[in-house]
Amino acid sequence: MTLDEYNRFCASLPHATHVVQWGGAHVWKVGGKVFAIGGWGDGGALAVTFKCSPAAFDILSEQPGLRPAPYLASRGMKWIQRQTDETMDDQALCEYLTESHRLVALGLTAKLRRELGFAE
């Protein structure tokens, strides 16, 4: 996945906003909360970080090309970083980005979810 493809996909999710921060990372948020981070990994490839369920975290963290997300996972958060497409192709990555968006949106206040038009 290229940076442009990553940004296009994240932009297609409801109420997603984009900012470049943290040393040039392309950060996507919903309701002001991060759901995806795209930046340059080792070797110059795009590394994409996303939130996932505890079960997915346990499975994905053991797969080649994936790892617990630096900084976030070390603080107990269930975030994975895809460094290569060795075991997760772009279609699967998009599915995980969609789920990350959903998980983060669920964590917003009820008032903000209503304001953004998310169903209860």
Summary of the structure (lengths in Angstrom):
residues: 120
radius of gyration: 13.8
end to end distance: 32.7
largest distance: 42.8
contacts: 366
relative contact order: 0.19
helix: 38%
strand: 28%
